[in-house]
Amino acid sequence: MTVQPEPKPQLLPKQETSRSLSLWAGGTLLAVASIGAGAFFFTHSTSATAALSSTSGNPTASAASTFQANAQLSMIAPGDAPKALAGTSFTEEQKSRIMAAVQRGDMRLVEMPVLDGAGVTGQTIDVTVSGLTQRIVLTGQFQRLVLPIAEAAQVTIDPVTMPHTPALIIGAMTALGPEALPSLTALNQRIVLDVIVQ
């Protein structure tokens, strides 16, 4: 009978250690991303629920609610202005006034594609900036919206049709990527966007 010596503790090879560190780092990154996504959807669903409870709790409230938001929008090159304006709902007289202001440098054209976050077609909104209003029928796909503004301006978004249940969430494509604007649940609500042109 032979007696086997007791095994001695040994350090793991370096390769195993770096692999376990990379797995740990990857798991941490995945956890942080999950928490961030959960927080995004929680805050957006919470704002819609809060808006619903505040309007349903007092059905006689007639004062308009205004929701503030910020957006950075990309400028359309002045050479592309005539083509960009051609696809808008502005009248010919408004288009010529806008073009003259763009050529003088008093105004810039920016792009802010919009959609209905629920993918529903038919919700109508009015988008007003610089005293000019465009009526948009939202769909589930981004549609181009051209806005004539100064270097910084306020854009107001008003629902024309009653927002669908539970809330109308308008998605806007900004210079930083897609963003969800504050939820609308009634006709007497509006969104005011403080816009910065990049």
C-alpha positions in Angstrom: 0.0 0.0 0.0 1.4 3.3 -1.0 0.6 6.5 0.7 -0.1 9.4 -1.6 1.1 12.8 -0.5 -1.5 15.5 0.3 -2.0 17.9 -2.6 -0.5 21.4 -2.0 -2.5 24.5 -2.8 -1.4 26.1 -6.1 -2.1 29.5 -7.7 -4.4 29.5 -10.8 -2.6 30.2 -14.0 -2.8 33.8 -15.2 -4.9 32.9 -18.1 -7.7 31.6 -15.9 -7.6 34.8 -13.7 -7.9 37.2 -16.7 -10.8 35.1 -18.1 -12.7 35.3 -14.8 -12.0 39.0 -14.6 -13.4 39.6 -18.1 -16.5 37.5 -17.4 -17.0 39.5 -14.2 -16.6 42.8 -16.1 -19.0 41.6 -18.8 -21.6 40.6 -16.2 -21.3 43.9 -14.5 -21.7 45.8 -17.7 -24.8 43.7 -18.6 -26.3 44.4 -15.1 -25.7 48.2 -15.5 -27.3 48.2 -18.9 -30.3 46.3 -17.6 -30.7 48.6 -14.7 -30.5 51.7 -17.0 -33.1 50.3 -19.4 -35.4 49.4 -16.5 -35.1 52.9 -15.1 -35.8 54.4 -18.5 -39.0 52.4 -19.0 -40.0 52.9 -15.3 -39.7 56.7 -15.5 -41.6 56.8 -18.8 -44.4 54.6 -17.7 -44.5 56.4 -14.3 -45.0 59.8 -16.0 -47.8 58.4 -18.1 -49.5 56.9 -15.0 -49.0 60.1 -13.0 -50.5 62.1 -15.8 -53.5 59.8 -16.0 -54.1 59.9 -12.2 -53.8 63.6 -12.0 -56.3 64.2 -14.8 -58.8 61.4 -13.8 -58.7 62.5 -10.1 -60.2 65.9 -11.0 -62.4 65.7 -14.1 -63.5 69.4 -13.8 -59.9 70.7 -14.2 -59.9 72.9 -17.2 -56.4 74.6 -16.9 -54.0 73.5 -19.6 -51.0 71.5 -18.5 -47.6 72.3 -20.0 -44.8 69.8 -20.1 -41.2 71.2 -20.6 -38.5 69.3 -22.5 -35.2 70.0 -24.2 -34.0 68.9 -27.7 -30.9 69.3 -29.7 -31.7 69.3 -33.4 -29.5 69.0 -36.5 -29.4 71.9 -38.9 -30.3 71.4 -42.6 -27.7 73.0 -44.9 -28.9 76.3 -46.4 -28.3 74.8 -49.9 -30.8 72.0 -49.1 -33.4 74.5 -47.7 -35.6 74.7 -50.9 -35.8 70.9 -51.2 -36.5 70.5 -47.4 -39.3 73.1 -47.5 -40.9 71.6 -50.6 -42.0 68.6 -48.5 -43.7 70.7 -45.7 -47.3 71.8 -45.3 -46.4 75.5 -45.3 -48.2 77.7 -47.8 -46.1 79.0 -50.8 -46.1 82.5 -49.2 -44.8 81.1 -45.9 -42.1 79.1 -47.8 -40.9 82.2 -49.6 -40.8 84.1 -46.3 -38.9 81.3 -44.6 -36.4 81.0 -47.5 -35.7 84.8 -47.4 -35.0 84.6 -43.6 -32.7 81.6 -44.2 -30.8 83.5 -46.9 -30.5 86.5 -44.6 -29.2 84.3 -41.8 -32.1 85.2 -39.5 -33.5 81.7 -39.4 -32.3 78.1 -39.7 -34.1 75.0 -40.8 -33.8 72.0 -38.6 -35.1 68.4 -38.8 -37.1 66.6 -36.1 -38.7 63.4 -37.4 -41.7 62.3 -35.2 -43.8 59.2 -34.7 -46.4 57.8 -32.3 -44.6 55.7 -29.8 -47.4 53.2 -29.6 -47.2 52.6 -33.4 -50.8 53.9 -33.8 -51.7 55.8 -37.0 -54.2 58.7 -36.8 -53.2 60.9 -33.8 -53.0 64.5 -35.0 -50.8 67.2 -33.5 -50.1 70.9 -34.2 -46.4 71.8 -34.1 -45.8 75.6 -33.8 -42.5 77.5 -33.9 -41.7 81.1 -34.9 -45.4 81.8 -35.3 -45.9 79.1 -37.9 -48.0 75.9 -37.4 -47.8 72.6 -39.1 -50.4 69.9 -38.6 -49.0 66.4 -38.5 -50.9 63.0 -38.5 -48.7 60.6 -36.6 -47.9 57.1 -37.7 -45.8 54.3 -36.3 -42.9 55.3 -38.6 -40.7 58.4 -38.4 -41.9 61.1 -40.7 -39.9 64.1 -41.6 -40.7 67.4 -39.8 -38.9 70.5 -40.9 -38.9 73.4 -38.4 -37.8 77.0 -39.2 -36.2 78.4 -36.0 -33.6 80.9 -34.8 -30.4 79.6 -33.1 -32.5 78.7 -30.0 -36.3 78.6 -30.0 -39.3 77.1 -28.3 -41.4 74.5 -30.2 -45.0 73.8 -28.9 -46.7 70.6 -29.6 -50.5 70.5 -29.1 -52.8 67.4 -29.6 -55.6 68.1 -32.0 -57.3 64.7 -31.6 -57.9 63.1 -28.2 -54.8 61.2 -27.1 -55.3 57.4 -27.2 -55.3 55.3 -24.1 -53.2 55.2 -21.9 -51.2 58.1 -23.3 -49.8 59.6 -26.5 -46.1 59.3 -26.4 -44.4 61.1 -29.3 -41.0 59.9 -30.3 -38.7 62.5 -31.8 -35.4 61.9 -33.6 -32.9 64.4 -32.3 -29.2 65.1 -32.8 -28.6 62.7 -29.9 -30.8 59.9 -31.2 -34.5 59.0 -30.6 -36.1 60.5 -27.5 -39.6 60.0 -26.0 -41.3 63.4 -25.3 -43.5 63.8 -22.2 -46.8 61.9 -22.4 -50.1 63.6 -23.4 -53.4 62.3 -22.0 -55.8 65.1 -22.7 -56.5 67.8 -25.3 -55.7 70.6 -22.8 -52.1 69.5 -22.5 -49.1 70.7 -24.5 -45.4 70.0 -24.8 -43.0 73.0 -25.0 -39.5 72.0 -26.4 -36.6 74.3 -25.8 -34.6 73.7 -29.0 -30.8 74.1 -29.5 -29.5 73.9 -33.1 -26.3 72.0 -33.7 
